[in-house]
Amino acid sequence: RYQALLGEATVTGTTAEISPSIQQNGTGYAAPENWWDVTANIPNSAAVDTVKVVCGAKTLAELKVPPKG
């Protein structure tokens, strides 16, 4: 099995961009129903209102996020 990882995010203005990658499962156990949790913290993101998940030049998702406060 494989699992997804998120790379480092880049922040430009109010948009953060992050890319997933896939690696072999090195944990020795399976995730429930074969779905892995994928999370990331984006430093310096107080002004971010949109997060783009990209793979190369292709945008996989564009997520609106509530302002921090």
Buried (B, 14 or more C-beta within 10 A) or exposed (E): EEBEEBEEBEBEEEBBBBBBEEEEEEEEEEEEEEEBEEEBEBEEBEEBBEBBBBEEEEEEEEEEEEEEE
